[in-house]
Amino acid sequence: MSSEQAEALARRMIFATTSKRAFVAVSPAIFGVARMWEILTEMSDHPSEIRVFYDLPAALTWLDLENLPSKLFP
């Protein structure tokens, strides 16, 4: 994804502004692009709560979902 594509995506309102979304990146490159999207979304006309994480437990904690049954995650 190019920086122009990330900026265009951030300008679109594809989620409700009240919903929280956590993305888990599997590599530094993916983390960087997702972090750019997070920042551009915050600066857009439709800011929303997006955060990027390197690990699932941290993402679930931020979403207040850390107590989900472990059988949901293989």
N, C-alpha and C positions, 0 to 999 in steps of 0.2 A: 504494500500500500504506500503510495506516495504521500508527501505532506499535503499536497493539494487535495487528494482524495480524502485524507483524514479531516481536513478543514471543511470540505463539503459535507461529509458525514456528520460532523459536529454541529453544523448549522441546521440540519434536518431534525425535526421533532419526531423521533421514532419511538420514544418511550414517554410515558407520563412524567411530568416534572416532579411528581411526588414519589416516584418509585426509586428504590436504591438498586444499583447494579454493581456487582463485583465481577471482575474479570481476572482469571488466573493465567499468568503468562508462563510459558514453559522455557523461554529463553530470554536473554537480555534484549535481543532485537525486537521480539514481540512485545516485551515489556515497554520498550522505548516508544514504539508506535502507539500502543494502547495508552501510555501516559500522555503522549501528545494529544490523542483524542480526548482524554480526560480534561486536559487543560483547555483545549479549544472549546469543548462543550461548556465548561465553566464560564468562558468569555462570550458565549453565544447569546442570542436573544431568548433562548429557551434553556437556561442552565438547569442541570439536574445532578443528582448524586451518583457519580460514577467513580469507582476507585479500582486501581489495578494492584494486584498482589502477585507474589511469587509462589505462595503456597495456599492450598485450600483451607486449612484451619484458620489462618488469619482472615481470609475472605469471609468465611462463615461467621466468625466472631464479629466482624464489622457489620454483617447483615443480621446479627442477633439470632443466628441459626446454629450456634455451636452445639446445641443439645439434640440435634437430629439423630435418629437411630443410625448406628454405624452400618447397618445392612444396606442403607441407601447408597453407600460409597464402597465399591469393590476394592 
